[in-house]
Amino acid sequence: MKQALRRTPWLIALVLIWLFLWGDFGVGRILSGLVVSAIVVLLFPMPPIAIGVRPHPFRLLVVIVSLGWELVAGSFRVGAMVLRRDPPRSAVIEVPVPSRSDLALTFLAIAFSVTPGSSAIEVWRHPGRIYVHVLGVKDKADVEKTRKSAHLLTERVLLALGAKK
């Protein structure tokens, strides 16, 4: 019974994906989605995931606002690079992540990847490291500025998620 309750969110999520993919919310489509989802959930059970975090709402809000600001600022930076028509210079920086939390690593990799002008190109679980490709660096000072910004985001995310170091 406990396993069935643990699998229920996955079943619901898969049925919703099924319905959205078909674009039809009829009774037949819901029933067929339930059957297919039940088969998938039974044949491919998800392993238990140790979350290992304890979110802090205010700090999470700070991360979301700062990430939103980075999205806007990054869009303008990339737009300016396109309009200049100069070949942009890039760099790869290493960002250490002093946490064992998979959720924190994933959150950070997504945050780096959705920010215009940067992309997480490699994530190492042990030791916790993310390699980030960044555009628009002119010199070593820009690389250091970008590295400090990445470290600041890492600290904010770890504090917001309450991830253990």
C-alpha positions as CSV (number, residue, x, y, z in Angstrom):
1,M,0.0,0.0,0.0
2,K,2.9,2.4,0.9
3,Q,4.5,1.8,-2.5
4,A,1.2,2.5,-4.3
5,L,0.9,5.8,-2.5
6,R,4.5,6.6,-3.4
7,R,3.8,5.9,-7.1
8,T,0.5,7.9,-7.3
9,P,2.2,11.3,-8.1
10,W,4.1,9.6,-10.9
11,L,0.9,8.0,-12.2
12,I,-0.9,11.4,-12.2
13,A,2.0,13.2,-13.9
14,L,2.2,10.6,-16.6
15,V,-1.6,10.7,-17.3
16,L,-1.4,14.5,-17.5
17,I,1.5,14.3,-20.0
18,W,-0.4,11.7,-22.0
19,L,-3.4,13.9,-22.2
20,F,-1.4,17.0,-23.2
21,L,0.5,15.1,-25.8
22,W,-2.8,13.8,-27.4
23,G,-4.5,17.1,-26.9
24,D,-7.8,15.3,-26.0
25,F,-9.3,15.2,-22.6
26,G,-12.1,12.7,-23.3
27,V,-13.0,9.8,-21.0
28,G,-11.4,7.2,-23.4
29,R,-8.2,9.1,-23.5
30,I,-8.1,9.4,-19.7
31,L,-8.7,5.7,-19.3
32,S,-6.1,4.8,-21.9
33,G,-3.6,7.2,-20.2
34,L,-4.3,5.5,-16.9
35,V,-3.6,2.0,-18.4
36,V,-0.4,3.1,-20.1
37,S,0.8,5.1,-17.1
38,A,0.1,2.2,-14.8
39,I,2.1,-0.2,-17.0
40,V,5.0,2.3,-17.1
41,V,5.0,2.9,-13.4
42,L,4.9,-0.8,-12.7
43,L,7.6,-1.8,-15.2
44,F,9.9,1.1,-14.5
45,P,9.7,2.0,-10.8
46,M,11.5,5.1,-9.7
47,P,14.1,4.6,-7.0
48,P,13.6,6.4,-3.7
49,I,15.2,9.8,-3.8
50,A,16.8,11.3,-0.7
51,I,16.0,15.0,-1.1
52,G,18.5,16.2,1.6
53,V,17.3,19.8,1.5
54,R,15.1,22.0,3.6
55,P,13.9,25.0,1.6
56,H,13.8,28.5,3.1
57,P,11.0,30.5,1.5
58,F,12.5,34.0,1.8
59,R,15.9,32.9,0.5
60,L,14.2,31.0,-2.3
61,L,12.4,34.2,-3.3
62,V,15.8,36.0,-3.3
63,V,17.2,33.3,-5.6
64,I,14.2,33.6,-8.0
65,V,14.4,37.4,-8.1
66,S,18.2,37.4,-8.7
67,L,17.9,34.7,-11.3
68,G,15.1,36.7,-13.0
69,W,17.4,39.8,-13.0
70,E,20.2,37.7,-14.6
71,L,17.8,36.5,-17.3
72,V,17.0,40.0,-18.2
73,A,20.5,41.3,-18.0
74,G,21.9,38.3,-19.8
75,S,19.4,38.8,-22.7
76,F,20.6,42.4,-23.1
77,R,24.3,41.3,-23.0
78,V,23.7,38.6,-25.6
79,G,21.7,41.1,-27.7
80,A,24.5,43.6,-27.6
81,M,27.0,41.0,-28.7
82,V,24.8,40.1,-31.7
83,L,24.4,43.8,-32.7
84,R,28.2,44.4,-32.4
85,R,28.9,41.7,-34.9
86,D,32.2,41.0,-33.3
87,P,33.0,37.4,-32.7
88,P,32.3,36.9,-29.0
89,R,35.0,35.6,-26.7
90,S,34.1,32.8,-24.3
91,A,35.5,31.0,-21.4
92,V,34.8,27.8,-19.4
93,I,34.8,28.3,-15.6
94,E,34.8,25.7,-12.9
95,V,32.2,26.3,-10.1
96,P,32.7,24.2,-7.0
97,V,29.5,23.1,-5.3
98,P,30.2,22.3,-1.7
99,S,27.1,20.1,-1.2
100,R,26.2,16.5,-1.7
101,S,22.6,17.3,-2.7
102,D,21.6,16.2,-6.2
103,L,18.8,18.7,-6.1
104,A,21.2,21.5,-5.4
105,L,23.4,20.4,-8.3
106,T,20.4,20.1,-10.6
107,F,19.0,23.4,-9.6
108,L,22.4,25.1,-10.2
109,A,22.9,23.4,-13.6
110,I,19.5,24.5,-14.7
111,A,20.1,28.1,-13.4
112,F,23.4,28.4,-15.3
113,S,21.8,26.9,-18.5
114,V,18.7,29.1,-18.7
115,T,20.7,32.3,-18.2
116,P,21.5,33.8,-21.6
117,G,25.2,33.7,-22.4
118,S,26.0,30.8,-20.2
119,S,25.5,27.0,-20.3
120,A,26.3,24.2,-17.8
121,I,28.4,21.9,-20.0
122,E,29.5,19.3,-17.4
123,V,28.3,18.4,-13.9
124,W,30.4,16.2,-11.6
125,R,28.6,14.8,-8.6
126,H,31.7,13.8,-6.7
127,P,33.4,16.2,-6.2
128,G,30.6,18.7,-6.6
129,R,31.6,20.7,-9.6
130,I,29.9,22.4,-12.5
131,Y,31.7,23.6,-15.6
132,V,30.0,26.6,-17.1
133,H,30.6,28.0,-20.6
134,V,30.1,31.8,-20.7
135,L,30.1,34.2,-23.6
136,G,31.3,37.8,-23.7
137,V,34.4,37.7,-21.6
138,K,37.0,40.2,-22.8
139,D,39.9,39.6,-20.3
140,K,40.8,37.8,-17.0
141,A,38.9,40.5,-15.1
142,D,35.7,39.5,-16.8
143,V,36.4,35.8,-16.1
144,E,36.9,36.6,-12.4
145,K,33.7,38.7,-12.3
146,T,31.8,35.9,-13.9
147,R,33.3,33.4,-11.5
148,K,32.3,35.6,-8.5
149,S,28.8,35.9,-9.9
150,A,28.6,32.1,-10.2
151,H,29.9,31.6,-6.7
152,L,27.3,34.1,-5.4
153,L,24.5,32.2,-7.1
154,T,25.8,28.9,-5.7
155,E,25.8,30.3,-2.2
156,R,22.3,31.7,-2.6
157,V,21.0,28.4,-3.9
158,L,22.6,26.4,-1.2
159,L,21.2,28.7,1.5
160,A,17.8,28.8,-0.1
161,L,17.6,25.0,-0.3
162,G,19.2,24.5,3.0
163,A,21.5,21.9,1.4
164,K,24.0,20.3,3.6
165,K,27.7,21.0,2.9
